[in-house]
Amino acid sequence: MNSRSFREYVQGSIQIGMGMGIISLLARWVTGTTILSSPESMIKYGVFGGIGYAFLGAIALFVFSFIGKKVRGEFPDCLTIGDYLKKKLHPFGYWIMIGILILTSLHILYIQSMSASTLFHFLFNLPLYIEIFIFICFCVLFAGFGGLKMIHGLAGFQVITMFAAAILIPLYFFVKEGVQPVYDGIKLYHPYMLVIDHYDLWGFLFSGLLVGFGQFFFDITSWHRLFMIEAKKIPLTFSLTGLIWGIFPLSFSCLFIIVIFTGGFTDIQSILVGLANKITTPFFFILFVLCAFNAITSTFGAVLHSLTSLIVLNIIEPLKKTKSDQQKIRMAYLLSVVIGVIIFFSTVIQSKNIIELLFYSGNVYSALLFPILVIVFSKGKTANYVPLSIIISIILSYVVQPYVGEFQSIWLSSLFSIIIIMICFAISLFTHKKNFTISDK
């Protein structure tokens, strides 16, 4: 709340090193979906689904480190992904990408809000609108009004509690129950979870690869952090973050395995209740609740702050609606409240399963993957057909989804974008050569 300039509100007063960069990225990527959807992946697609979920995210962050190095070397003075896209795209393509960025960021906030409702329902069983109102008010105050200074001030505590829960609670359970009884229980009650040769598992993993890479490569907060970290430390920071991040979904999958090895379950809520019954030590129960709450709020806060910064810097400022830094900061405060209200009503009106939410947007992220790579690795301005291919691919994939299935539509979404870009590139190359030949004559 005490930012002296809008640049300080957006990016902080100094560039951050590797240690703070890892903490900041973990605070973004250890999310409510990491805690809840990795066990759901395990429940739906077996133990190897949970393992695959962990490895896909880790690999995506590792690969993004090379992209980040190239981006910072090319344009070191950017503040947001919007600044970078403005330099790489023509106005039409730029506004398409900004629109997609806003919609995908709102979707991430919505998913975290749904995760918060799951956690609060498990703890308090209050009416949904009260739970979500309290959660969003807290996030708007510490991230929207506090800015990056407050986010980084809380990030250390948030990551420490997440690490403590991810390491200590599974260790406590395995020491208490033993490994062999857990394995025997899973083999007895849930033998399907140990099967690897299963069509849905491989469909899930391949789709998760496309969705995960698209999401990591187009994440508004990861790009925001990319321009804060010292340039020479970017590859190692993102690579180590990916390595450390993989521990969390694996750990929470192990934790929920320990809950279900003694019998059946109905949904994630029943597993949470079973977890509460098994955690008889108050310290570990409080630690788990703190871990889940910090994971959800840190992600919501990071995305909310990055989104408001993007809107002010890349939409409102170019339109000359604000002049002074204080006007920009007040506009960021107002935008935080408005976005909070949108997410509040979206969550109260429409609620879905976490895995459903992730893969419902899968067509979008898979369609983004190849165009983002083209934008980053192309020289000069990227043609408008590249961002336009994303819109066409998303529409086509949702049109064919009822006929081909959920996973197949995700694969086709990525394939459509590749085909459209290649056809348009071939046409533009042929046209250019033809015009060049005519001019020679």
Sequence and secondary structure as in RCSB ss.txt:
>XXXX:A:sequence
MNSRSFREYVQGSIQIGMGMGIISLLARWVTGTTILSSPESMIKYGVFGGIGYAFLGAIALFVFSFIGKKVRGEF
PDCLTIGDYLKKKLHPFGYWIMIGILILTSLHILYIQSMSASTLFHFLFNLPLYIEIFIFICFCVLFAGFGGLKM
IHGLAGFQVITMFAAAILIPLYFFVKEGVQPVYDGIKLYHPYMLVIDHYDLWGFLFSGLLVGFGQFFFDITSWHR
LFMIEAKKIPLTFSLTGLIWGIFPLSFSCLFIIVIFTGGFTDIQSILVGLANKITTPFFFILFVLCAFNAITSTF
GAVLHSLTSLIVLNIIEPLKKTKSDQQKIRMAYLLSVVIGVIIFFSTVIQSKNIIELLFYSGNVYSALLFPILVI
VFSKGKTANYVPLSIIISIILSYVVQPYVGEFQSIWLSSLFSIIIIMICFAISLFTHKKNFTISDK
>XXXX:A:secstr
   SSHHHHHH SS B HHHHHHHHHHHHS HHHHHHHHHHHHHH HHHHHHHHHHHHHHHHHHHHHHHHHHHH 
TT  SHHHHHHHHB HHHHHHHHHHHHHHHHHHHHHHHHHHHHHHHHHT   HHHHHHHHHHHHIIIIIITHHHH
HHHHHHHHHHHHHHHHHHHHHHHHHHH HHHHHHHHHHH GGGG    HHHHHHHHHHHHHHHHHHHT HHHHHH
HTTB GGGHHHHHHHHHHHHTHHHHHHHHHHHHHHTTS  SSHHHHHHHHHHH  SHHHHHHHHHHHHHHHHHHH
HHHHHHHHHHHIIIIIGGGT   SHHHHHHHHHHHHHHHHHHHHHHHHH    HHHHHHHSHHHHHHHHHHHHHH
HHSSSSB THHHHHHHHHHHHHHHHHHHH HHHHHHHHHHHHHHHHHHHHHHHHHHHHHHHHHHH 
